[in-house]
């Protein structure tokens, strides 16, 4: 297992979490599973968790080692 850092940019804020996982997909899954109970993103935590668990198409970033991106643009901002 390795330590993975998750950086989430949402609604003008940047949120950082760390999880122990076997690979990058497992890291996103574990992060998403913790979101509803930890609620770092307020009411949107549950929606973002569902989106991350449903679609984990991670894209490796060119020129970097061990860095991937996952983007969800269809989320409606929670008020």
KOLROTOR-797154 format. One line per field, with one value per atom (N, C-alpha, C, O, CB): x, y, z; residue number from 1; atom name. Coordinates in Angstrom, 1 decimal. Each point is the difference from the previous one (the first is absolute). Glycine has a CB too. Layout:
<rs>
u: c(X  ...)
v: c(Y  ...)
w: c(Z  ...)
n: c(NUM  ...)
atom: c(CA  ...)
</rs>
This chain:
<rs>
u: c(0.8  -0.8  0.9  1.1  -3.0  1.3  0.8  -0.9  -1.2  2.6  -0.8  -0.8  -0.3  0.9  0.2  -2.3  -0.5  -0.6  -0.8  0.4  0.7  -0.6  -1.0  0.2  1.9  -3.3  -1.1  -0.2  -0.1  -1.0  1.2  -0.2  -1.3  -0.2  2.7  -3.5  -1.3  -0.3  0.0  -0.8  0.6  -0.4  -1.5  -0.5  2.8  -3.0  -1.4  -0.5  0.4  -0.6  -0.7  -0.7  1.0  -0.3  -1.7  3.1  1.0  0.9  0.8  -2.5  1.6  0.8  0.9  -0.4  -1.3  2.8  0.9  0.0  0.4  1.0  -1.7  -0.1  1.0  0.0  -2.4  3.2  1.1  -0.3  -0.2  1.9  -1.6  -0.2  1.1  0.6  -3.1  2.8  1.0  -0.6  -0.7  2.6  -1.7  -0.5  1.1  0.9  -3.3  2.3  0.9  -0.8  -1.1  2.3  -0.5  -0.7  1.0  1.2  -3.0  1.3  0.9  0.4  1.0  -2.1  0.2  0.3  -0.9  -0.8  1.5  -0.5  -0.7  -1.6  -0.7  2.7  -2.5  -1.4  -0.5  -1.1  1.3  0.5  -0.4  0.0  -0.8  1.8  0.0  0.1  -1.2  -0.6  3.1  -3.0  -1.2  -1.2  -0.8  1.8  -1.1  -1.1  -0.1  -1.0  1.1  1.1  0.0  -0.3  -0.7  2.4  -1.2  -0.3  -1.5  -0.6  2.9  -2.9  -1.4  -0.9  -1.0  1.5  0.0  -0.8  0.0  -1.0  1.6  0.4  0.1  -0.7  -0.4  2.6  -2.4  -0.6  -1.4  -0.2  1.4  -2.1  -1.4  0.1  -0.8  -0.2  1.9  0.1  0.8  -0.3  0.0  1.4  0.9  -0.5  0.2  1.7  -2.7  -0.6  0.9  -0.4  -1.7  3.3  0.8  -0.5  0.4  1.5  -2.8  -0.6  -1.4  -0.8  2.4  -2.0  -1.3  -1.1  0.2  0.6  -1.9  -1.1  0.4  -0.6  -1.0  2.6  0.5  0.8  0.2  -0.2  0.4  0.9  -0.6  0.7  0.2  -2.2  -0.6  -0.1  0.2  -1.5  0.9  -0.1  1.3  0.1  -2.0  3.0  1.3  0.5  0.6  -0.1  -0.8  0.4  -0.7  0.7  -0.4  -1.6  -0.7  0.6  0.2  -2.3  2.4  0.6  1.4  0.3  -1.6  2.1  1.3  0.0  0.8  0.0  -1.8  -0.1  -0.6  0.3  -0.6  -0.5  -0.6  1.0  -0.1  -2.2  3.1  0.9  1.4  0.2  -2.2  2.9  1.3  1.0  1.0  -1.5  0.2  0.9  1.1  -0.1  -1.8  3.0  1.1  0.9  0.3  -0.4  0.5  0.9  1.4  0.1  -2.1  3.0  1.4  0.4  -0.3  0.9  0.0  0.5  1.3  1.0  -2.3  1.4  1.3  1.1  -0.2  -1.1  2.5  1.2  0.1  0.9  -1.0  -0.9  0.1  -0.1  -0.6  -0.5  1.7  0.0  -0.9  0.1  2.2  -3.3  -0.9  -1.0  -0.4  2.2  -2.2  -1.0  -1.1  0.2  1.5  -3.0  -1.1  -1.1  0.1  0.4  -1.4  -1.1  -1.3  -0.2  1.7  -2.5  -1.4  -0.8  0.1  0.2  -1.2  -0.8  -1.4  -0.4  2.3  -2.8  -1.4  -0.6  0.1  -0.1  -0.5  -0.5  -1.5  -0.6  2.6  -2.7  -1.5  -0.6  -1.2  1.3  0.7  -0.5  -0.7  0.5  1.3  -2.9  -0.6  0.4  0.0  -2.0  2.4  0.5  -1.1  -1.1  2.8  -1.4  -0.9  0.0  1.0  -0.6  -1.6  -0.1  -0.3  -0.2  -0.6)
v: c(-1.2  1.2  1.2  0.1  -1.3  2.3  1.2  1.2  -0.2  -0.6  1.9  1.2  0.8  0.4  -0.4  0.3  0.8  1.3  0.0  -2.0  3.1  1.3  0.4  -0.1  0.9  -0.4  0.4  1.5  0.5  -2.8  3.0  1.5  0.2  -0.3  0.8  0.1  0.2  1.5  0.7  -2.9  2.7  1.4  0.1  -0.5  1.0  0.1  0.1  1.3  0.4  -2.9  3.2  1.2  1.1  0.6  -2.0  1.5  1.1  -0.5  0.8  0.8  -2.8  -0.5  -1.1  -0.7  1.4  -0.9  -1.2  -0.8  0.4  0.9  -2.6  -0.9  -1.2  -0.6  1.2  -0.9  -1.0  -1.1  0.3  1.4  -2.9  -1.2  -1.0  0.1  0.2  -1.2  -1.1  -1.3  -0.1  1.7  -2.6  -1.3  -1.1  0.2  0.6  -1.9  -1.1  -0.9  -0.3  0.3  -0.4  -0.8  -0.8  0.3  1.5  -2.8  -0.8  0.6  -0.3  -1.6  2.8  0.6  1.3  0.3  -2.5  2.9  1.3  -0.2  0.9  0.0  -2.0  -0.2  -0.3  0.5  -1.3  0.0  -0.3  1.2  0.2  -2.5  3.2  1.2  0.9  0.5  -0.6  0.3  0.8  -0.7  0.7  0.2  -2.2  -0.7  0.2  0.3  -2.0  1.5  0.2  1.4  0.3  -2.1  2.8  1.4  0.3  0.6  0.1  -1.3  0.2  -0.6  0.5  -0.4  -1.3  -0.7  0.8  -0.1  -2.1  2.9  0.8  1.4  0.5  -1.6  1.6  1.3  0.2  1.0  -0.9  -1.0  0.2  0.1  0.8  -2.0  0.5  0.1  1.2  0.6  -3.1  2.8  1.1  1.3  1.0  -2.5  1.6  1.2  1.2  1.1  -2.0  0.8  1.1  1.0  1.2  -2.6  0.9  0.9  0.3  0.4  -1.4  1.0  0.4  -1.0  -1.2  3.6  -1.8  -0.8  -0.7  -0.9  2.5  -1.1  -0.6  -1.2  -0.8  3.0  -2.5  -1.2  -1.3  -0.8  2.0  -1.4  -1.2  -0.1  -1.1  1.0  1.2  0.0  -0.3  -0.8  2.4  -0.9  -0.2  -1.4  -0.6  3.0  -3.0  -1.4  -0.9  -0.9  1.4  -0.4  -0.8  0.1  -1.0  1.2  1.0  0.2  -0.7  -0.6  2.8  -2.0  -0.6  -1.5  -0.7  2.7  -2.6  -1.5  -0.5  -1.1  1.2  0.7  -0.5  0.2  -0.9  1.5  0.4  0.3  0.3  1.2  -0.4  -1.7  0.2  0.0  -0.7  -0.3  1.6  0.1  1.0  1.2  -1.9  0.1  0.9  0.2  -1.0  0.2  2.0  0.4  0.3  0.9  -0.1  -1.5  0.4  1.3  0.3  -2.7  3.3  1.3  -0.1  -0.6  1.7  -0.6  0.0  0.7  1.0  -1.1  -0.5  0.6  -0.2  0.5  1.1  -2.3  -0.2  -1.5  -0.8  3.0  -2.6  -1.4  -0.2  0.7  -1.0  -0.7  -0.2  1.0  0.2  -1.4  1.9  1.1  -0.3  -0.1  1.8  -1.7  -0.2  1.0  0.7  -3.2  2.7  0.9  -0.7  -0.8  2.7  -1.5  -0.5  1.3  0.8  -3.1  2.5  1.2  -0.4  -0.8  2.1  -0.6  -0.1  1.4  0.8  -2.9  2.3  1.3  0.1  1.1  -0.8  -1.4  0.1  0.2  0.0  -1.5  1.7  0.2  1.4  1.0  -2.4  1.4  1.3  0.4  -0.8  0.3  1.8  0.5  -0.1  0.5  1.0  -2.0  -0.1  1.3  0.6  -3.1  2.9  1.3  -0.3  1.0  0.1)
w: c(0.0  0.0  0.0  0.5  0.7  -1.8  0.0  0.5  0.1  -2.1  2.2  0.4  -1.2  -0.7  3.0  -2.5  -1.1  0.5  1.0  -2.4  0.7  0.4  -1.1  -1.2  2.3  -0.6  -0.9  0.2  1.1  -0.9  -1.3  0.0  -0.8  -1.1  1.2  0.6  -0.5  -0.1  1.0  -0.1  -2.1  -0.2  -0.2  -1.0  -0.1  2.0  0.0  0.5  1.1  -0.9  -0.9  0.4  0.6  1.0  -0.6  -1.1  0.5  1.1  0.4  -1.1  1.1  1.1  -0.5  -0.9  2.6  -1.0  -0.3  1.3  1.0  -2.7  1.5  1.1  -0.2  -1.1  1.5  0.6  -0.1  1.0  1.2  -2.0  0.3  0.8  -0.3  -1.1  1.3  0.7  -0.2  0.4  1.0  -0.7  -1.2  0.3  -0.3  -0.8  0.3  1.2  -0.2  -1.0  0.2  2.1  -3.5  -1.0  -0.8  0.1  -0.2  -0.6  -0.8  -1.3  -0.6  1.7  -1.7  -1.2  -0.1  0.8  -2.0  0.1  -0.2  0.0  0.5  -1.7  0.6  0.0  1.3  0.4  -2.7  3.1  1.3  0.9  0.9  -1.2  0.1  0.7  -0.2  1.0  -1.2  -1.0  -0.3  0.7  0.5  -2.7  2.1  0.6  1.5  0.6  -2.5  2.6  1.4  0.4  1.0  -0.8  -1.0  0.3  -0.1  0.8  -1.7  -0.2  -0.3  1.1  0.4  -2.9  3.0  1.0  1.3  0.8  -1.9  1.4  1.2  -0.1  1.1  -0.6  -1.6  -0.2  0.7  0.7  -2.8  2.0  0.6  1.5  0.6  -2.5  2.6  1.4  0.5  1.0  -0.9  -0.8  0.3  -0.4  0.7  -0.8  -1.0  -0.6  -0.1  0.4  0.6  -1.5  -0.2  -1.0  -0.1  0.7  -1.5  -1.1  0.3  -0.9  -0.7  2.9  0.4  -0.7  -0.1  0.4  -0.7  -0.6  -1.3  -0.3  1.4  -1.7  -1.3  0.2  -1.0  0.0  2.2  0.3  -0.5  -0.7  2.7  -1.8  -0.4  -1.5  -0.6  2.8  -2.9  -1.4  -0.7  -0.9  1.1  0.3  -0.6  0.3  -0.9  1.3  0.7  0.3  -1.0  -0.5  3.0  -2.7  -1.0  -1.3  -0.7  2.0  -1.8  -1.3  -0.1  -1.0  0.8  1.2  0.0  0.0  -0.6  1.8  -0.5  0.1  -1.3  -0.4  2.8  -3.1  -1.3  -1.2  -0.9  1.8  -0.8  -1.2  0.5  0.4  -1.8  1.3  0.5  -1.2  0.1  2.2  -3.4  -1.1  0.3  -0.3  -1.3  2.1  0.4  -1.2  -0.7  3.1  -2.6  -1.1  0.5  0.8  -2.1  0.9  0.4  -0.5  -1.2  1.3  0.7  -0.5  -0.6  0.5  1.3  -3.1  -0.7  0.7  0.6  -2.7  2.1  0.6  1.5  0.6  -2.4  2.4  1.4  0.3  -0.8  1.2  0.7  0.4  1.2  1.0  -1.9  0.8  1.1  0.2  1.2  -0.2  -2.0  0.1  -1.0  -1.2  2.0  -0.3  -0.9  0.3  1.0  -1.1  -0.9  0.2  -0.3  -0.9  0.2  1.5  -0.2  0.1  0.9  0.1  -2.0  -0.1  -0.1  -0.8  -0.2  1.7  0.0  -0.3  0.9  0.7  -2.7  -0.4  0.0  -0.1  -1.2  1.5  0.0  1.4  0.1  -2.1  3.0  1.3  0.1  -0.6  1.6  -0.3  0.3  1.3  1.0  -2.4  1.6  1.3  1.0  -0.2  -1.0  2.3  1.1  0.8  0.2  0.0  0.2  0.8  1.4  0.8  -2.9)
n: c(1  1  1  1  1  2  2  2  2  2  3  3  3  3  3  4  4  4  4  4  5  5  5  5  5  6  6  6  6  6  7  7  7  7  7  8  8  8  8  8  9  9  9  9  9  10  10  10  10  10  11  11  11  11  11  12  12  12  12  12  13  13  13  13  13  14  14  14  14  14  15  15  15  15  15  16  16  16  16  16  17  17  17  17  17  18  18  18  18  18  19  19  19  19  19  20  20  20  20  20  21  21  21  21  21  22  22  22  22  22  23  23  23  23  23  24  24  24  24  24  25  25  25  25  25  26  26  26  26  26  27  27  27  27  27  28  28  28  28  28  29  29  29  29  29  30  30  30  30  30  31  31  31  31  31  32  32  32  32  32  33  33  33  33  33  34  34  34  34  34  35  35  35  35  35  36  36  36  36  36  37  37  37  37  37  38  38  38  38  38  39  39  39  39  39  40  40  40  40  40  41  41  41  41  41  42  42  42  42  42  43  43  43  43  43  44  44  44  44  44  45  45  45  45  45  46  46  46  46  46  47  47  47  47  47  48  48  48  48  48  49  49  49  49  49  50  50  50  50  50  51  51  51  51  51  52  52  52  52  52  53  53  53  53  53  54  54  54  54  54  55  55  55  55  55  56  56  56  56  56  57  57  57  57  57  58  58  58  58  58  59  59  59  59  59  60  60  60  60  60  61  61  61  61  61  62  62  62  62  62  63  63  63  63  63  64  64  64  64  64  65  65  65  65  65  66  66  66  66  66  67  67  67  67  67  68  68  68  68  68  69  69  69  69  69  70  70  70  70  70  71  71  71  71  71  72  72  72  72  72  73  73  73  73  73  74  74  74  74  74  75  75  75  75  75  76  76  76  76  76  77  77  77  77  77  78  78  78  78  78  79  79  79  79  79)
atom: c(N  CA  C  O  CB  N  CA  C  O  CB  N  CA  C  O  CB  N  CA  C  O  CB  N  CA  C  O  CB  N  CA  C  O  CB  N  CA  C  O  CB  N  CA  C  O  CB  N  CA  C  O  CB  N  CA  C  O  CB  N  CA  C  O  CB  N  CA  C  O  CB  N  CA  C  O  CB  N  CA  C  O  CB  N  CA  C  O  CB  N  CA  C  O  CB  N  CA  C  O  CB  N  CA  C  O  CB  N  CA  C  O  CB  N  CA  C  O  CB  N  CA  C  O  CB  N  CA  C  O  CB  N  CA  C  O  CB  N  CA  C  O  CB  N  CA  C  O  CB  N  CA  C  O  CB  N  CA  C  O  CB  N  CA  C  O  CB  N  CA  C  O  CB  N  CA  C  O  CB  N  CA  C  O  CB  N  CA  C  O  CB  N  CA  C  O  CB  N  CA  C  O  CB  N  CA  C  O  CB  N  CA  C  O  CB  N  CA  C  O  CB  N  CA  C  O  CB  N  CA  C  O  CB  N  CA  C  O  CB  N  CA  C  O  CB  N  CA  C  O  CB  N  CA  C  O  CB  N  CA  C  O  CB  N  CA  C  O  CB  N  CA  C  O  CB  N  CA  C  O  CB  N  CA  C  O  CB  N  CA  C  O  CB  N  CA  C  O  CB  N  CA  C  O  CB  N  CA  C  O  CB  N  CA  C  O  CB  N  CA  C  O  CB  N  CA  C  O  CB  N  CA  C  O  CB  N  CA  C  O  CB  N  CA  C  O  CB  N  CA  C  O  CB  N  CA  C  O  CB  N  CA  C  O  CB  N  CA  C  O  CB  N  CA  C  O  CB  N  CA  C  O  CB  N  CA  C  O  CB  N  CA  C  O  CB  N  CA  C  O  CB  N  CA  C  O  CB  N  CA  C  O  CB  N  CA  C  O  CB  N  CA  C  O  CB  N  CA  C  O  CB  N  CA  C  O  CB  N  CA  C  O  CB  N  CA  C  O  CB  N  CA  C  O  CB  N  CA  C  O  CB  N  CA  C  O  CB  N  CA  C  O  CB)
</rs>
